[in-house]
Amino acid sequence: MKEITVYNNKYVLVLGLAKSGTEAAKLLLKLGANVTVNDQTAFGNNPAAQELADAGADVICGEHPEELIHQNLFRLVKNPGIRYDHPLVKKAKELGVPVITEVELAYEIAESEMIGITGSNGKTTTTTLTGEMLEGAEVSPLLAGNIGEVACRVAQEATSEDVMVVELSSFQLMGIRSFRPKISVILNLYEAHLDYHGTLEEYKQAKANIFANQTEDDLLIYNADDPAVTELISQSNAQKIPFSTRSTYEHGAYVADGWLHLLGEKIIEVEKVALPGEHNIANGLAAAAAAYSAGADVQQIAQVLATFDGVKHRLQFVKEVAGRRVVNNSKATNVPATITALKAFPAEQIVLIAGGLDRGNSFDDLIPYVKKNVKGLVAYGETKEKLLQTAEKANIVEVKMCETLEEAVHEGYKMTAPKDILLLSPACASWDQFKTFEERGDRFIKAVENLDVKHSDFFTEG
C-alpha cells in the first residue's frame, strides 16, 4: 500500500464497528493516527472493540458522548449504515470535520487502479462478473466493497499489478472526498433507501459521487436505457461508454441480431448467456465493457457470460424438488428488484414469497407483474398486510399471511405444482427479523431443506 503520512498523530473517530469500522480502525492505527472507536454494543459483548483496545485505540462503547466530536478532530470515519442525522455526525458537520467512509481510506492508500460499480440493483452480480472476466488479464482483479470484502483491507494488499473491482452503495459513496475510480459503472437508478436519504434527488446525487472526481482521462460506463441514469451522467467529465439491450451504440456494449456486441464486435449469442433475464444481459454488457476497458480478453468475457450461473441470494437456483424449482432472491430488498426477478421467468408459474421490514412504501408497482404469472403469494413479516392488499388488487386467488419466513416456505410450497417456481423475492429489507439479506437467504435455504416433501397434503400432482 502507499505510505501516506496525512493521518500521522491526527485525531480520528471511528463511529460504528461491524466489518468496515473495524478494518478502518486497524488501518488508521497502522497509519499512525490517534484512534478513538465508538460503538453502540457494550464493551463486554464486543470482541472487535476489545481487539482494537488491545491494539492501542481508545474505545468507548454503549453510548455516544458528544464530546467525542471536537475542533481538533481530523476525520470522522462513519460506518455506512449510520445515518447523517446521528447526533455525532451532525455535530461533526457543524464543526466542519470531514465525514468519510472507509472507501475513501481505501482510495488514499491503494497502489492499484479501481473499477467502481454502483446502481440500485445488480451491483454484486456485475462486480462478480467483472472480476471473473479479468481473470488471466495483465492485471489481477481484487473484489471489494459492498460485496463483502472491506475495501480498505483489500487496498492494503493491492499492488500496481492489480485492479480493485469495488461494489459501492449510496451509503458508502456519500462519504467520499477524493475517491476517483479509473472506471466507474452506473447500472440503473430506482427509488430506494429513501428512509436513509430523505429524497430521491439526494439518493441520485449520492450515486453521482462515483464519478464526481473523474476527469476526461477516466471512463464512465452507463445504462443508456435508463433515463434517470442518462440525465445524471450529464454531470460527468469522464469519457462515456453506454450499454443497452434496446439500442445500438458502436462505441459501447449492446444487443443486436440476437448477439451481445462490444465496440461493434460480436461477443456471444443472447441465448447462450447463462443467467436468465434481460436485466442480467444488461449486467453482462456493463461488466464486459468495464472488464474489456481494464484489459480483459474477449474470449474470457464470452466464456464467463456462458458459464456464470449467479451469485448467492441473487436469483440463486437452490434445488429442484418433485419437479418444482426453488429460487432464492433474498437480495431483492426493494420493489424494483422483485419486479426484475418476476420478469426473469416469463413462461413459468410462480409462487412468490415476499415481506420484511416496513419502510412505509406501497407495493402497487408489483401489480402488473404479479398479474402475469404469479399464481400464489405468501406474505410474511411487518409488511404482510400491505402485501395482502396488493395481492387482492391483482386478483391473486391463493394468498396466505405468515409471521415467519419458515412458515412462509411451508405454506408457499403447498401452493406449488410440478414445473412451478417457488421464489423468495421479498421486495423489502430484512431487518424486521434478520440482520442481513444474506442471513434471510440462508434461512430460506435451510427451510427448503427441512421441508417434508413426502407429506401427502403438500402437493397435488395434477
DAHU-V22045 format. One record per residue. N is the residue number from 1. OMEGA is omega in degrees with one decimal (NA if undefined). Layout:
n-><N:N>
omega-><OMEGA:OMEGA>
//
This chain:
n-><1:2:3:4:5:6:7:8:9:10:11:12:13:14:15:16:17:18:19:20:21:22:23:24:25:26:27:28:29:30:31:32:33:34:35:36:37:38:39:40:41:42:43:44:45:46:47:48:49:50:51:52:53:54:55:56:57:58:59:60:61:62:63:64:65:66:67:68:69:70:71:72:73:74:75:76:77:78:79:80:81:82:83:84:85:86:87:88:89:90:91:92:93:94:95:96:97:98:99:100:101:102:103:104:105:106:107:108:109:110:111:112:113:114:115:116:117:118:119:120:121:122:123:124:125:126:127:128:129:130:131:132:133:134:135:136:137:138:139:140:141:142:143:144:145:146:147:148:149:150:151:152:153:154:155:156:157:158:159:160:161:162:163:164:165:166:167:168:169:170:171:172:173:174:175:176:177:178:179:180:181:182:183:184:185:186:187:188:189:190:191:192:193:194:195:196:197:198:199:200:201:202:203:204:205:206:207:208:209:210:211:212:213:214:215:216:217:218:219:220:221:222:223:224:225:226:227:228:229:230:231:232:233:234:235:236:237:238:239:240:241:242:243:244:245:246:247:248:249:250:251:252:253:254:255:256:257:258:259:260:261:262:263:264:265:266:267:268:269:270:271:272:273:274:275:276:277:278:279:280:281:282:283:284:285:286:287:288:289:290:291:292:293:294:295:296:297:298:299:300:301:302:303:304:305:306:307:308:309:310:311:312:313:314:315:316:317:318:319:320:321:322:323:324:325:326:327:328:329:330:331:332:333:334:335:336:337:338:339:340:341:342:343:344:345:346:347:348:349:350:351:352:353:354:355:356:357:358:359:360:361:362:363:364:365:366:367:368:369:370:371:372:373:374:375:376:377:378:379:380:381:382:383:384:385:386:387:388:389:390:391:392:393:394:395:396:397:398:399:400:401:402:403:404:405:406:407:408:409:410:411:412:413:414:415:416:417:418:419:420:421:422:423:424:425:426:427:428:429:430:431:432:433:434:435:436:437:438:439:440:441:442:443:444:445:446:447:448:449:450:451:452:453:454:455:456:457:458:459:460:461:462>
omega-><178.4:174.4:179.9:-176.4:-172.3:-177.8:-176.1:179.4:177.2:178.1:-178.8:176.3:172.7:-176.0:-179.2:-176.4:-168.6:-176.1:-173.4:179.7:179.8:-179.1:177.7:179.7:178.3:179.9:-178.9:175.5:176.7:-177.2:174.1:-179.2:169.1:-168.0:168.6:179.7:178.9:-176.7:-175.7:-176.6:-178.3:-174.5:-177.6:179.4:-170.3:-178.0:-179.9:178.3:178.9:178.9:-178.5:176.0:177.7:-178.3:175.7:177.6:168.5:-172.4:177.1:-175.0:173.8:178.2:-178.6:-178.3:-177.3:-179.0:174.5:176.3:-176.6:-174.5:-178.5:-179.4:-176.7:179.6:165.1:177.3:-169.9:168.4:-174.7:-176.9:-179.5:-174.9:-178.4:173.3:172.8:-175.6:-178.9:178.5:178.8:-179.5:178.4:-179.8:177.9:-179.5:179.9:177.3:179.8:178.1:-176.4:169.1:-172.2:176.3:177.1:176.3:-179.6:-179.6:-176.8:-174.6:-172.1:172.7:-176.2:167.7:179.9:165.8:179.7:-176.1:177.9:-177.2:179.5:-179.3:173.9:-174.8:-174.5:178.2:-177.5:177.3:-179.9:176.9:-179.1:178.8:-178.7:177.5:-178.9:177.0:-179.7:177.6:-179.7:174.1:-179.1:-178.3:173.1:-177.8:-175.5:174.9:-174.1:178.8:175.9:178.4:-175.6:-171.6:-176.0:172.0:179.4:-177.4:179.5:-178.4:-172.7:176.0:179.6:178.0:178.4:167.0:177.0:176.5:-165.5:172.3:-171.7:174.5:175.2:178.8:-179.8:-174.9:177.0:-175.1:178.2:177.6:-177.7:-175.9:-176.1:176.8:176.0:178.0:174.5:-178.7:173.0:-172.6:-174.7:176.9:174.2:175.7:-176.7:174.2:-179.2:174.8:179.2:-173.4:179.0:-179.4:177.3:-179.3:178.2:177.1:179.5:-178.6:173.7:177.7:-178.6:179.1:-179.5:178.5:-173.6:-176.6:179.4:177.2:179.9:174.8:-176.3:-178.0:174.1:178.8:-170.1:-179.4:-178.6:178.9:-175.9:-177.3:179.5:178.7:-177.7:175.7:-176.1:-172.5:175.0:178.2:-169.5:174.8:-176.2:170.6:-171.7:177.2:-178.6:165.7:-173.3:171.5:-172.4:-176.0:-178.3:176.8:-175.7:179.8:-178.6:177.6:-172.0:176.3:176.0:176.9:176.8:-179.3:166.1:-179.9:175.8:-178.5:176.6:-177.8:177.3:-178.2:-175.9:175.7:-178.8:-175.8:179.4:175.9:-171.0:-176.2:-178.8:170.7:178.9:-179.6:178.8:169.9:178.2:177.2:179.7:177.2:179.8:179.8:-179.6:179.8:-179.6:-177.4:179.4:179.3:179.4:174.8:-178.8:177.4:-178.3:179.7:176.9:177.8:-179.6:-179.8:179.6:179.6:-177.7:-172.0:-175.4:-174.0:169.6:179.3:-179.5:178.4:179.9:-173.7:-178.6:173.6:-176.7:179.4:172.1:-178.7:178.4:176.8:177.5:175.4:-179.8:-174.5:179.9:177.1:-177.2:-179.6:-179.7:-176.4:177.1:-176.1:179.2:179.6:177.3:175.0:178.7:179.5:179.2:179.9:-179.4:-178.3:-172.2:-173.0:-175.6:170.8:-172.6:163.8:-172.3:171.4:-176.2:177.3:-179.5:-176.5:177.5:178.8:177.1:-178.0:176.2:176.3:-174.8:178.4:177.6:-167.9:-178.4:-175.5:177.8:177.2:-172.4:-174.7:173.7:-177.5:-179.2:179.5:173.5:-178.8:-179.4:174.0:-174.4:-171.7:-171.4:-177.8:175.8:179.6:174.9:178.0:177.6:179.1:179.0:177.8:-179.5:178.2:173.9:-173.8:-177.0:-178.7:179.4:173.5:179.8:176.9:-172.0:178.0:179.6:176.0:-178.5:177.6:-179.8:-176.8:179.8:-179.5:178.2:-179.9:-171.9:171.9:178.0:-178.7:175.5:173.2:170.4:-170.3:167.1:175.1:-159.7:-176.0:-176.1:169.6:-172.9:-160.0:173.7:-176.7:-175.4:178.8:-176.6:174.8:177.2:177.4:178.4:179.9:178.5:178.3:176.2:-179.9:179.6:179.1:177.3:178.8:-176.9:179.9:176.1:-173.1:177.9:-176.3:-170.6:-177.3:-178.7:-170.1:162.8:-172.6:-176.2:NA>
//
